[in-house]
Amino acid sequence: MADVAAMAGVSSQTVSRVANNRENVDASTRERVLAAMNMLGYRPNTAARALVTGRFGTLGVISFDISAYGNARTFAAITDAAREADLFVNFMGARAQTGAAVRQAFRQLMVQSVDGIILIESQILDTPELRLPSAVPVVFADGDTGHRYANVDIDQAEGTRSVVAHLLGLGHRTVWHVAGPRDSYAARRRAEAWHRSLKDAGAVVPPLLYGDWSAASGYSAGRELAARPEVTAIFAANDQMALGVMRALHEAGRRVPEDVSVTGFDDVPEAAFFPAPLTTVRQDFDAVGRHCVALLLEQIGGETGGETGSRRQASVAPVLVVRESTAAPAG
């Protein structure tokens, strides 16, 4: 810092203000300091900064499955938002869907000196209430926190209602549903909203089928549905399962959408290029990730930890994208 100050012709305090993005430095001075930093290869000492500010400039992220499309997109948005805030991100995977595994992941991140933690896609765990260490602020993405912690979620119910209303509006008497796994909050919310939407519309509620988010599980459910001549509309809980359903229908000689309408949920980049471009619900995972970081920084800025002052909820509206995989029923 002394070398940078000497080269830029300023005090060490001015170098510190520039390094910490303080606003009380005029533009020309800031440029001289930044040029000196660049020439000398100066990097702020994060350990020293933490001693002064009490913050480490790092956020922690936990996820059960970072390979899932929504989780991956949310994580990417979190890292982008953190980078813009000049923060680092440490990732920790939770292998088991237990409260103990989540708490262990929290402890491991806290040892790495993080200022706050985001948990992506909170699976249904083995414990009805998840209580986490109160030393750092916490934000959940797509989880059921019981309003104990800040939470950001896409309005799963609204997205599902839009799908059911679209299909019933085309003239289908009911909508069959291939749900996601029973241990997913998102899958449960979509299944509950599907059931409620059909009941509210006075439509028959058919038996529920389950998948595991994979195209293979959608294919398995699709084979069962393809054998039922009364099936004219299918809502799959994600786009990958919708793809599997469409494959099964094709093999059974049932055309999409002439014989059966198929919808998904997510709007993955490939959805528009399915054999029949897929009608689906677009989820703004970028907005979810950015909301998570904003809520976490709000808590960190207020120096709140754990449950204190963190009961804020943010909901992101989904959008129904209508493509060629849905049509009025034959006849």
N, C-alpha and C positions, 0 to 999 in steps of 0.2 A: 504494500500500500504506500509506503514511503517512497519507493522508486517511481510509482505512478504519479504521486503528488509532485515529486521533483520534476519529472518530465513535463507534466501538464502545467506547472507553475501555480499549483493550488495547495490548499492544506489537506492533510489526511482526512479531516472531517468532511471536506467536500467530496473526496473520493468515496468515503463511506456513504454519503447521501446518494451519489450516483449509483453505486453498487446496489443500494437498497431501493432504487427507483423512487426516491423522494422527489417531491415536486419543487422544493425550494432551491433549485439550481437553474440559472439562466441557460438558454439553449446553446450559446457559443461555448460556455464553460463545460457544459455536459459533453459537447462534441469533442473538445480537447481531451477531457478525461477518458472518454470511450476510445479515442484514437490511441492514447497512451496505454490503456489496458490491452488493446488489441496488439500493439507493437511489442509489449513486454510479456504477453501471454498470461495476464493477470486473471485469476479466478478467485471469487470470494471464498473465504474459509467458512464452510457451512457449520463446522463445529463451534467456531468462535461466534458466528452469528447466532446460533442457537443459545449460547450462554447469555447473550445480550437480550434477545427477543423472547426466549422461551419457546421458540418454534423451530421446526426442523426443515420446513419447506418440502415435505414429502407426504403424500396421501397413500393410504393402503386400500387395496381392492381385493375382495374375496368373491369367488364364484365356484359353483359346483361343476359347471361344464362350460368352459370358455369357448369350446368348439361350436356350440349351438349358435345359429345365425343371430338371434336377438341379443344374446349375451356378448358375442364378439363385436357387434355393432355398438352396443352400449359401452363396452370397454374402450373401443377406439375413440368414441366421443369423449369419454372421461379423460383419456390421455391427452386428447387435443385441447380440451378445456384447461386441464392442469398445466400443459405446456404454455398456453397463452397467459396463465397466471404465474409463470416462472416457477412451477412446482414439478417435482418428480413423482412418479407413481411406482409403488412396489406391489406386486401381485402375489396372492397366496391362494392356492386351490384347496377346497375342502373335499376330501375324498368320500367321506361318509355323511349321510343325511341324518346326522344326530346333533343335538345341542352341544354335546361334548366336543365333537369335531369342529363345530363353528367357533366355540370358545377357545379351543386350542389354536385355531388359525388367527383369532384375534390376539391371543397372547404372543404368538410368533411375530406378528406385525408390530405389536407394541414394543417388543425387544429391538426392532429395527428403527425405532424412534420415528413414528409417523404422527402427524398432527390430527388425523381423522381417518375414518374407515368407511368404505362403501361396500355393502353386500349386494351382489347382483343375483337376481332370481332366487329368492328365498324359498327353498323347497319346503314341503310339509315335513317337519321333523318328528322325532320320537317324543318330543315334549310339547305340551300345549302352550307353554310360555317360555320364550327365549330371553333370558336376562344376561346382559353382556357387561364386561368391566366398564365402569363409569369414568375411566381416566381420559378417554378421548371421545369426541363427538362421533355419532354414527348416523348414516343414511342408508335406507333400504331402497333397492330398485326392484319393483315387481315382487313384493312380498307382503305378508300379513303381519304387521307389527303390533296389532292391537292398539294402534295409536300411541304406543310407548315411545317410538322413535320416529324421526322424520322419514317420510316415504315418498317416492316418486313412482308413478305407475301410469300406464296407458289405460284408458277407460275400456276395459275388456267387455263390459256389459254393453256399452254403446256400440262398439264394433260388431258384436254378435247380433244385437237387435237390428242393425242395418242390414246384415246378411239375411236374416230370417224375413224381414220386411220385404227385401228385394225379391226373394224367391217366392214368397206368398203372393206378392204383387204381380208376379208373372203368371199366376194361376195355379201354382202347385198346391195340392191339398195339404201337404205337410212337408217337413224337412227332416231327413235322417242326419244323424251327427256321428262323426268319428272323432271322439274326444282324445285329448292328450293323456299322459300318464296320471294316475290317481294321486301321485305325490307332488303334483305341480299346482301352485296357486293359480297360475294363469289358466291352465286347463280346467280347473274346477270352476273358476269364474265364468269361463266361456260356456261350459256345460250347464251351469245354473241359469245363465242368461238365455241360452237356447231353450231350455225347458220352460222358463217363465214367459218368454216371448210367444211360444206356441200356445201355451195356456191362455194368455191374454188375448190371443187372436181367435180363440175357440177352435184351434186345430188339434187333431189327434197327436199325442206325443208318442213317437215310436220308440222301440227299445234302443238303448244307448250302446254303441260299440266303442272300445278303447284301443288306442295305439300307443306308441312310445316316441312320437315325433318323427320317426323315420319313414322313408318312402316304403320300406319293406313292410312295416306294420300297416300302412295305408293300403298296400296291395292286398294283404291278408284280409282286412276288413272289406275292401272293395270286392273281393271274390264272393264273400258272403252276401253283400248287397246286390251284386250283379245277378245273383240267382233269384232275387225277389222281384217279380214283375211289377209289383206295386210301387217300387222305389223310382221316383222321378226327379228327386232333388237331394243332393248330399252336401252337407257342410262339414269339411274337414278342418280340424283345429289348427293346422298349419299347412303351408304350401307343399312341404315335402310329402306329407301324408296324402294331400290332394293329388299329387303326381302319381303315387302308388295306386290310388283309387282309380284314376283315369286309365292306367295301364290294365288293371283288372277288368274294367268295363270294356276296353278295346278287345281284350282276349275273349270276352264273352259275347262279342258281337253287338254290344250296346253302344251307340254313338253318343258323343258329347259335342254339343248340347241337345241334339235332336231327340234322343231317347232319355237321357239323364243330364240334368244340370249339376255342375260341380263347382264348389267354391272353396277357397282356402283362407288363410289368415297369416299375415306378415308382409306380403308383397316383396318376396326375395327378387333379386335382379333377374333371375331366370323366368319368373312367373309370366312375363309377357311373351315368352318364347316356347311355352309348353305346346304340345300338339294342338290343343285348343287353348289359345291365350287365356290365362286364368283370371276369373273374377275373384277378388280377394280384398282383404282389409289391410291397408297400409299403416304400419306402425312407425312412428317417428322416433327411432331409437337414439338418433343424434340429440333430439330434444331431451330425452330421458337422461342421457349421460351428462349433458350440460346442466340440467336442473339439479342433478345429484351433486355436482361439484359446487354449484352456487349455494345450495342449502348447507353443504358442509363448510364452505368458507364463511358463510353467515354465522354459523355456530362457532367456528374457530375465531372469527373476528370479535364475537361477543364473549369469547373465553368461556363458553359453556362446554360441558362434557357430558357424555352418557345421555341420560334422559332429561336432564335439566334444560328447559327452554328449547327443546328440540322437537316438539310435537307438531311439526308443520308437514302438511301433505300437499303434493303437487300432482295434478292429473293432466295427462297429455291426450288430446282428442285424436282418435283414429279417423281414417278416411276410407270409405268404400270405393274401390276401383273396379268398375264394371267393364269386363272384356267379353270375349266370345264363348266362354265356357258355360254361360247361362242363357236360357231362352224359355219361352212358354212351353208347357208340356205338350206332347203330341196329341192332336185331336182337340 
